[in-house]
Amino acid sequence: MSKLMSVKELHVKMAEAEGAKASAALKAHEAAEAEKKAFIDHLLAPSGLTDAQVSEKASIIIERAMANGLTSVQVLRFPNHICTDGGRAINQVEDGWEKTLTGIPKEIYEYWKRQLRPLGYHIRYHIVDYPGGMPGDVAITLSWG
């Protein structure tokens, strides 16, 4: 037969369980923040890919989208603070918005301008969420329809 715990012992066990939950939540939050930082660091660093390598990747993405009956595909979503103005010019659709791009988002734009635009492809950078009413992530959509 098991021994009944006192209310004090129950409170200690409950506090330990809550502490373990809080610790696990903190570890998960820290891991998510580290992953987010690594992603941003990756976006800001040069990709090192040649036009031929990018063309191969783009071809796969486009063919897969076409096979699914799509005429556009989101190729990247990134935090607005990757832009030099926090995505303001993109959100306002200002002339010269592309000058605010950095890192891989800038490389994608430049690749599109050099290689895909002459083939008739369109590209759109747009804010896709508004957390707290403020511009959030930017999506890059490539279209051909």
mmCIF file of the C-alpha atoms, coordinates in Angstrom:
data_MODEL
# 
_entry.id   MODEL 
# 
loop_
_atom_site.group_PDB 
_atom_site.id 
_atom_site.type_symbol 
_atom_site.label_atom_id 
_atom_site.label_alt_id 
_atom_site.label_comp_id 
_atom_site.label_asym_id 
_atom_site.label_entity_id 
_atom_site.label_seq_id 
_atom_site.pdbx_PDB_ins_code 
_atom_site.Cartn_x 
_atom_site.Cartn_y 
_atom_site.Cartn_z 
_atom_site.occupancy 
_atom_site.B_iso_or_equiv 
_atom_site.pdbx_formal_charge 
_atom_site.auth_seq_id 
_atom_site.auth_comp_id 
_atom_site.auth_asym_id 
_atom_site.auth_atom_id 
_atom_site.pdbx_PDB_model_num 
ATOM 1   C CA . MET A 1 1   ? 0.000  0.000  0.000   1.00 0.00 ? 1   MET A CA 1 
ATOM 2   C CA . SER A 1 2   ? 1.387  3.423  -0.920  1.00 0.00 ? 2   SER A CA 1 
ATOM 3   C CA . LYS A 1 3   ? 1.829  6.157  1.595   1.00 0.00 ? 3   LYS A CA 1 
ATOM 4   C CA . LEU A 1 4   ? -0.301 9.284  1.232   1.00 0.00 ? 4   LEU A CA 1 
ATOM 5   C CA . MET A 1 5   ? 1.688  12.454 0.862   1.00 0.00 ? 5   MET A CA 1 
ATOM 6   C CA . SER A 1 6   ? 1.082  15.441 3.047   1.00 0.00 ? 6   SER A CA 1 
ATOM 7   C CA . VAL A 1 7   ? -0.212 18.633 1.471   1.00 0.00 ? 7   VAL A CA 1 
ATOM 8   C CA . LYS A 1 8   ? 3.242  20.154 2.041   1.00 0.00 ? 8   LYS A CA 1 
ATOM 9   C CA . GLU A 1 9   ? 4.851  17.247 0.140   1.00 0.00 ? 9   GLU A CA 1 
ATOM 10  C CA . LEU A 1 10  ? 2.307  17.670 -2.664  1.00 0.00 ? 10  LEU A CA 1 
ATOM 11  C CA . HIS A 1 11  ? 3.163  21.365 -2.915  1.00 0.00 ? 11  HIS A CA 1 
ATOM 12  C CA . VAL A 1 12  ? 6.886  20.534 -3.120  1.00 0.00 ? 12  VAL A CA 1 
ATOM 13  C CA . LYS A 1 13  ? 6.221  17.981 -5.902  1.00 0.00 ? 13  LYS A CA 1 
ATOM 14  C CA . MET A 1 14  ? 4.015  20.463 -7.766  1.00 0.00 ? 14  MET A CA 1 
ATOM 15  C CA . ALA A 1 15  ? 6.694  23.160 -7.492  1.00 0.00 ? 15  ALA A CA 1 
ATOM 16  C CA . GLU A 1 16  ? 9.329  20.721 -8.782  1.00 0.00 ? 16  GLU A CA 1 
ATOM 17  C CA . ALA A 1 17  ? 7.089  19.768 -11.713 1.00 0.00 ? 17  ALA A CA 1 
ATOM 18  C CA . GLU A 1 18  ? 6.420  23.435 -12.539 1.00 0.00 ? 18  GLU A CA 1 
ATOM 19  C CA . GLY A 1 19  ? 10.149 24.162 -12.299 1.00 0.00 ? 19  GLY A CA 1 
ATOM 20  C CA . ALA A 1 20  ? 10.931 21.293 -14.692 1.00 0.00 ? 20  ALA A CA 1 
ATOM 21  C CA . LYS A 1 21  ? 8.258  22.579 -17.113 1.00 0.00 ? 21  LYS A CA 1 
ATOM 22  C CA . ALA A 1 22  ? 9.643  26.121 -16.973 1.00 0.00 ? 22  ALA A CA 1 
ATOM 23  C CA . SER A 1 23  ? 13.175 24.823 -17.491 1.00 0.00 ? 23  SER A CA 1 
ATOM 24  C CA . ALA A 1 24  ? 12.100 22.771 -20.527 1.00 0.00 ? 24  ALA A CA 1 
ATOM 25  C CA . ALA A 1 25  ? 10.222 25.758 -21.966 1.00 0.00 ? 25  ALA A CA 1 
ATOM 26  C CA . LEU A 1 26  ? 13.276 27.997 -21.473 1.00 0.00 ? 26  LEU A CA 1 
ATOM 27  C CA . LYS A 1 27  ? 15.529 25.440 -23.179 1.00 0.00 ? 27  LYS A CA 1 
ATOM 28  C CA . ALA A 1 28  ? 13.094 25.164 -26.105 1.00 0.00 ? 28  ALA A CA 1 
ATOM 29  C CA . HIS A 1 29  ? 12.938 28.965 -26.388 1.00 0.00 ? 29  HIS A CA 1 
ATOM 30  C CA . GLU A 1 30  ? 16.735 29.258 -26.299 1.00 0.00 ? 30  GLU A CA 1 
ATOM 31  C CA . ALA A 1 31  ? 17.051 26.544 -28.976 1.00 0.00 ? 31  ALA A CA 1 
ATOM 32  C CA . ALA A 1 32  ? 14.498 28.335 -31.183 1.00 0.00 ? 32  ALA A CA 1 
ATOM 33  C CA . GLU A 1 33  ? 16.327 31.659 -30.747 1.00 0.00 ? 33  GLU A CA 1 
ATOM 34  C CA . ALA A 1 34  ? 19.656 30.019 -31.621 1.00 0.00 ? 34  ALA A CA 1 
ATOM 35  C CA . GLU A 1 35  ? 18.078 28.471 -34.721 1.00 0.00 ? 35  GLU A CA 1 
ATOM 36  C CA . LYS A 1 36  ? 16.613 31.841 -35.731 1.00 0.00 ? 36  LYS A CA 1 
ATOM 37  C CA . LYS A 1 37  ? 19.985 33.564 -35.255 1.00 0.00 ? 37  LYS A CA 1 
ATOM 38  C CA . ALA A 1 38  ? 21.723 30.868 -37.335 1.00 0.00 ? 38  ALA A CA 1 
ATOM 39  C CA . PHE A 1 39  ? 19.129 31.333 -40.096 1.00 0.00 ? 39  PHE A CA 1 
ATOM 40  C CA . ILE A 1 40  ? 19.626 35.118 -40.099 1.00 0.00 ? 40  ILE A CA 1 
ATOM 41  C CA . ASP A 1 41  ? 23.420 34.702 -40.109 1.00 0.00 ? 41  ASP A CA 1 
ATOM 42  C CA . HIS A 1 42  ? 23.015 32.347 -43.084 1.00 0.00 ? 42  HIS A CA 1 
ATOM 43  C CA . LEU A 1 43  ? 20.813 34.878 -44.902 1.00 0.00 ? 43  LEU A CA 1 
ATOM 44  C CA . LEU A 1 44  ? 23.304 37.692 -44.372 1.00 0.00 ? 44  LEU A CA 1 
ATOM 45  C CA . ALA A 1 45  ? 26.343 35.729 -45.559 1.00 0.00 ? 45  ALA A CA 1 
ATOM 46  C CA . PRO A 1 46  ? 27.062 35.352 -49.277 1.00 0.00 ? 46  PRO A CA 1 
ATOM 47  C CA . SER A 1 47  ? 25.587 32.115 -50.630 1.00 0.00 ? 47  SER A CA 1 
ATOM 48  C CA . GLY A 1 48  ? 28.695 31.314 -52.635 1.00 0.00 ? 48  GLY A CA 1 
ATOM 49  C CA . LEU A 1 49  ? 26.530 29.774 -55.376 1.00 0.00 ? 49  LEU A CA 1 
ATOM 50  C CA . THR A 1 50  ? 27.236 30.306 -59.046 1.00 0.00 ? 50  THR A CA 1 
ATOM 51  C CA . ASP A 1 51  ? 24.489 31.285 -61.493 1.00 0.00 ? 51  ASP A CA 1 
ATOM 52  C CA . ALA A 1 52  ? 24.598 27.724 -62.848 1.00 0.00 ? 52  ALA A CA 1 
ATOM 53  C CA . GLN A 1 53  ? 23.982 26.286 -59.372 1.00 0.00 ? 53  GLN A CA 1 
ATOM 54  C CA . VAL A 1 54  ? 21.166 28.736 -58.696 1.00 0.00 ? 54  VAL A CA 1 
ATOM 55  C CA . SER A 1 55  ? 19.654 27.971 -62.116 1.00 0.00 ? 55  SER A CA 1 
ATOM 56  C CA . GLU A 1 56  ? 19.624 24.266 -61.269 1.00 0.00 ? 56  GLU A CA 1 
ATOM 57  C CA . LYS A 1 57  ? 17.868 24.907 -57.938 1.00 0.00 ? 57  LYS A CA 1 
ATOM 58  C CA . ALA A 1 58  ? 15.415 27.359 -59.532 1.00 0.00 ? 58  ALA A CA 1 
ATOM 59  C CA . SER A 1 59  ? 14.592 24.879 -62.281 1.00 0.00 ? 59  SER A CA 1 
ATOM 60  C CA . ILE A 1 60  ? 13.719 22.197 -59.715 1.00 0.00 ? 60  ILE A CA 1 
ATOM 61  C CA . ILE A 1 61  ? 11.514 24.586 -57.719 1.00 0.00 ? 61  ILE A CA 1 
ATOM 62  C CA . ILE A 1 62  ? 9.723  25.894 -60.821 1.00 0.00 ? 62  ILE A CA 1 
ATOM 63  C CA . GLU A 1 63  ? 9.165  22.439 -62.343 1.00 0.00 ? 63  GLU A CA 1 
ATOM 64  C CA . ARG A 1 64  ? 7.786  21.097 -59.054 1.00 0.00 ? 64  ARG A CA 1 
ATOM 65  C CA . ALA A 1 65  ? 5.391  24.051 -58.772 1.00 0.00 ? 65  ALA A CA 1 
ATOM 66  C CA . MET A 1 66  ? 4.291  23.669 -62.409 1.00 0.00 ? 66  MET A CA 1 
ATOM 67  C CA . ALA A 1 67  ? 3.669  19.939 -61.884 1.00 0.00 ? 67  ALA A CA 1 
ATOM 68  C CA . ASN A 1 68  ? 1.290  20.954 -59.084 1.00 0.00 ? 68  ASN A CA 1 
ATOM 69  C CA . GLY A 1 69  ? -0.576 23.366 -61.362 1.00 0.00 ? 69  GLY A CA 1 
ATOM 70  C CA . LEU A 1 70  ? 0.914  26.506 -59.834 1.00 0.00 ? 70  LEU A CA 1 
ATOM 71  C CA . THR A 1 71  ? 1.972  29.646 -61.680 1.00 0.00 ? 71  THR A CA 1 
ATOM 72  C CA . SER A 1 72  ? 3.925  31.100 -58.758 1.00 0.00 ? 72  SER A CA 1 
ATOM 73  C CA . VAL A 1 73  ? 5.979  29.899 -55.827 1.00 0.00 ? 73  VAL A CA 1 
ATOM 74  C CA . GLN A 1 74  ? 7.257  31.478 -52.624 1.00 0.00 ? 74  GLN A CA 1 
ATOM 75  C CA . VAL A 1 75  ? 11.013 30.977 -52.773 1.00 0.00 ? 75  VAL A CA 1 
ATOM 76  C CA . LEU A 1 76  ? 11.974 32.536 -49.426 1.00 0.00 ? 76  LEU A CA 1 
ATOM 77  C CA . ARG A 1 77  ? 10.499 34.118 -46.329 1.00 0.00 ? 77  ARG A CA 1 
ATOM 78  C CA . PHE A 1 78  ? 12.755 36.196 -44.123 1.00 0.00 ? 78  PHE A CA 1 
ATOM 79  C CA . PRO A 1 79  ? 12.578 38.660 -41.217 1.00 0.00 ? 79  PRO A CA 1 
ATOM 80  C CA . ASN A 1 80  ? 12.049 42.276 -42.299 1.00 0.00 ? 80  ASN A CA 1 
ATOM 81  C CA . HIS A 1 81  ? 15.064 43.487 -40.334 1.00 0.00 ? 81  HIS A CA 1 
ATOM 82  C CA . ILE A 1 82  ? 17.303 41.860 -42.970 1.00 0.00 ? 82  ILE A CA 1 
ATOM 83  C CA . CYS A 1 83  ? 16.375 44.939 -45.058 1.00 0.00 ? 83  CYS A CA 1 
ATOM 84  C CA . THR A 1 84  ? 18.294 48.119 -44.295 1.00 0.00 ? 84  THR A CA 1 
ATOM 85  C CA . ASP A 1 85  ? 15.025 49.958 -43.548 1.00 0.00 ? 85  ASP A CA 1 
ATOM 86  C CA . GLY A 1 86  ? 13.166 47.131 -41.799 1.00 0.00 ? 86  GLY A CA 1 
ATOM 87  C CA . GLY A 1 87  ? 11.044 46.451 -44.874 1.00 0.00 ? 87  GLY A CA 1 
ATOM 88  C CA . ARG A 1 88  ? 9.453  49.924 -44.973 1.00 0.00 ? 88  ARG A CA 1 
ATOM 89  C CA . ALA A 1 89  ? 10.169 50.560 -48.671 1.00 0.00 ? 89  ALA A CA 1 
ATOM 90  C CA . ILE A 1 90  ? 8.856  47.110 -49.614 1.00 0.00 ? 90  ILE A CA 1 
ATOM 91  C CA . ASN A 1 91  ? 5.716  47.689 -47.568 1.00 0.00 ? 91  ASN A CA 1 
ATOM 92  C CA . GLN A 1 92  ? 5.191  51.100 -49.209 1.00 0.00 ? 92  GLN A CA 1 
ATOM 93  C CA . VAL A 1 93  ? 6.087  49.736 -52.693 1.00 0.00 ? 93  VAL A CA 1 
ATOM 94  C CA . GLU A 1 94  ? 8.537  52.613 -53.111 1.00 0.00 ? 94  GLU A CA 1 
ATOM 95  C CA . ASP A 1 95  ? 10.763 53.034 -56.126 1.00 0.00 ? 95  ASP A CA 1 
ATOM 96  C CA . GLY A 1 96  ? 14.210 51.727 -55.260 1.00 0.00 ? 96  GLY A CA 1 
ATOM 97  C CA . TRP A 1 97  ? 12.943 49.288 -52.591 1.00 0.00 ? 97  TRP A CA 1 
ATOM 98  C CA . GLU A 1 98  ? 15.395 46.710 -53.961 1.00 0.00 ? 98  GLU A CA 1 
ATOM 99  C CA . LYS A 1 99  ? 18.300 48.872 -52.736 1.00 0.00 ? 99  LYS A CA 1 
ATOM 100 C CA . THR A 1 100 ? 17.265 48.034 -49.150 1.00 0.00 ? 100 THR A CA 1 
ATOM 101 C CA . LEU A 1 101 ? 17.947 44.315 -49.649 1.00 0.00 ? 101 LEU A CA 1 
ATOM 102 C CA . THR A 1 102 ? 20.984 42.604 -48.149 1.00 0.00 ? 102 THR A CA 1 
ATOM 103 C CA . GLY A 1 103 ? 22.460 39.122 -48.158 1.00 0.00 ? 103 GLY A CA 1 
ATOM 104 C CA . ILE A 1 104 ? 20.692 36.259 -49.899 1.00 0.00 ? 104 ILE A CA 1 
ATOM 105 C CA . PRO A 1 105 ? 17.458 38.213 -50.512 1.00 0.00 ? 105 PRO A CA 1 
ATOM 106 C CA . LYS A 1 106 ? 19.588 40.700 -52.493 1.00 0.00 ? 106 LYS A CA 1 
ATOM 107 C CA . GLU A 1 107 ? 21.342 37.846 -54.343 1.00 0.00 ? 107 GLU A CA 1 
ATOM 108 C CA . ILE A 1 108 ? 17.954 36.408 -55.328 1.00 0.00 ? 108 ILE A CA 1 
ATOM 109 C CA . TYR A 1 109 ? 16.824 39.776 -56.690 1.00 0.00 ? 109 TYR A CA 1 
ATOM 110 C CA . GLU A 1 110 ? 20.054 40.243 -58.642 1.00 0.00 ? 110 GLU A CA 1 
ATOM 111 C CA . TYR A 1 111 ? 19.845 36.690 -60.030 1.00 0.00 ? 111 TYR A CA 1 
ATOM 112 C CA . TRP A 1 112 ? 16.239 37.295 -61.124 1.00 0.00 ? 112 TRP A CA 1 
ATOM 113 C CA . LYS A 1 113 ? 17.244 40.567 -62.785 1.00 0.00 ? 113 LYS A CA 1 
ATOM 114 C CA . ARG A 1 114 ? 20.158 38.929 -64.674 1.00 0.00 ? 114 ARG A CA 1 
ATOM 115 C CA . GLN A 1 115 ? 18.745 35.524 -65.526 1.00 0.00 ? 115 GLN A CA 1 
ATOM 116 C CA . LEU A 1 116 ? 14.995 35.196 -64.982 1.00 0.00 ? 116 LEU A CA 1 
ATOM 117 C CA . ARG A 1 117 ? 13.522 38.568 -65.931 1.00 0.00 ? 117 ARG A CA 1 
ATOM 118 C CA . PRO A 1 118 ? 14.810 38.255 -69.527 1.00 0.00 ? 118 PRO A CA 1 
ATOM 119 C CA . LEU A 1 119 ? 12.928 34.923 -69.682 1.00 0.00 ? 119 LEU A CA 1 
ATOM 120 C CA . GLY A 1 120 ? 9.642  36.564 -68.625 1.00 0.00 ? 120 GLY A CA 1 
ATOM 121 C CA . TYR A 1 121 ? 9.572  35.631 -64.928 1.00 0.00 ? 121 TYR A CA 1 
ATOM 122 C CA . HIS A 1 122 ? 8.209  38.089 -62.368 1.00 0.00 ? 122 HIS A CA 1 
ATOM 123 C CA . ILE A 1 123 ? 9.378  38.564 -58.791 1.00 0.00 ? 123 ILE A CA 1 
ATOM 124 C CA . ARG A 1 124 ? 7.558  40.120 -55.874 1.00 0.00 ? 124 ARG A CA 1 
ATOM 125 C CA . TYR A 1 125 ? 8.877  41.028 -52.432 1.00 0.00 ? 125 TYR A CA 1 
ATOM 126 C CA . HIS A 1 126 ? 6.019  41.667 -50.026 1.00 0.00 ? 126 HIS A CA 1 
ATOM 127 C CA . ILE A 1 127 ? 5.245  41.802 -46.308 1.00 0.00 ? 127 ILE A CA 1 
ATOM 128 C CA . VAL A 1 128 ? 3.319  38.669 -45.357 1.00 0.00 ? 128 VAL A CA 1 
ATOM 129 C CA . ASP A 1 129 ? 2.463  39.292 -41.722 1.00 0.00 ? 129 ASP A CA 1 
ATOM 130 C CA . TYR A 1 130 ? 1.897  42.196 -39.363 1.00 0.00 ? 130 TYR A CA 1 
ATOM 131 C CA . PRO A 1 131 ? 2.624  41.124 -35.774 1.00 0.00 ? 131 PRO A CA 1 
ATOM 132 C CA . GLY A 1 132 ? 1.298  43.761 -33.386 1.00 0.00 ? 132 GLY A CA 1 
ATOM 133 C CA . GLY A 1 133 ? 0.191  45.800 -36.407 1.00 0.00 ? 133 GLY A CA 1 
ATOM 134 C CA . MET A 1 134 ? 3.787  46.314 -37.563 1.00 0.00 ? 134 MET A CA 1 
ATOM 135 C CA . PRO A 1 135 ? 5.375  44.875 -40.751 1.00 0.00 ? 135 PRO A CA 1 
ATOM 136 C CA . GLY A 1 136 ? 6.845  41.443 -40.151 1.00 0.00 ? 136 GLY A CA 1 
ATOM 137 C CA . ASP A 1 137 ? 8.319  38.847 -42.468 1.00 0.00 ? 137 ASP A CA 1 
ATOM 138 C CA . VAL A 1 138 ? 9.002  39.464 -46.140 1.00 0.00 ? 138 VAL A CA 1 
ATOM 139 C CA . ALA A 1 139 ? 8.216  36.808 -48.749 1.00 0.00 ? 139 ALA A CA 1 
ATOM 140 C CA . ILE A 1 140 ? 9.808  36.485 -52.161 1.00 0.00 ? 140 ILE A CA 1 
ATOM 141 C CA . THR A 1 141 ? 7.406  35.110 -54.758 1.00 0.00 ? 141 THR A CA 1 
ATOM 142 C CA . LEU A 1 142 ? 8.487  34.069 -58.234 1.00 0.00 ? 142 LEU A CA 1 
ATOM 143 C CA . SER A 1 143 ? 5.744  33.865 -60.869 1.00 0.00 ? 143 SER A CA 1 
ATOM 144 C CA . TRP A 1 144 ? 5.399  32.985 -64.517 1.00 0.00 ? 144 TRP A CA 1 
ATOM 145 C CA . GLY A 1 145 ? 1.653  33.025 -65.131 1.00 0.00 ? 145 GLY A CA 1 
# 
